[in-house]
Amino acid sequence: MEPTKLYALPKLPYEYKALAPYISEAQLTLHHQKHHQAYVTGANAILEKLDKARKENSDLDIKATLKELSFHIGGYKLHNMFWENLAPAGKGGGVPKGELAKEIDAEFGKFDRFKKEFTLAATSVEGSGWAALTYCTKTERPIIMQVEKHNANIYPGFSILMVLDVWEHAYYLDYKNDRAKFVEAFWNIVNWDEVNKRLVMLLKK
Ligand code: MN
């Protein structure tokens, strides 16, 4: 039988203590090793469940299974993007450069207006979820998106340029339930070079 390809927890592109004081070593370790890992494990378990049911030709609750699968794949993929669009403290933050700066200025007028709208998107996501910056190649506009859980409210097919995890598990050790304070801290460690790289890649397609 062919070896089964499974999802795997990626290594972080920096050390666990690299984001402190904005995200502590303890918080980042827990978030990566426990929560991100749970989506990897969850997605793999469902793939195996699908394989098994097909092999045995047994019945499955397809609706529930696919819903669960989209939740875990969403969690897996969004965390991958999140780690990559953060930079070690002292090396991130500031303002975007390059193509991204041009697009943000053209759409929002100035960076501060974008920052305000993205912050409001992040602080007001209902329940657990994400704020994301996307880009629509049809209208050629960067558009902000809220994601409830990992998989609801998304604009299908729109490429995500930047995400911010606002699940309580992302910040409760550092900020208790003060999501706004965590969102404020995020701006100090956002990796604008990575976000710009994603945009440039998309515009090249
Ligand atoms: Mn998370």
Boltz pocket constraint, residues with backbone or C-beta under 6 A from the ligand:
constraints:
  - pocket:
      binder: B
      contacts: [[A, 31], [A, 35], [A, 36], [A, 79], [A, 165], [A, 167], [A, 169], [A, 170]]
      max_distance: 6.0
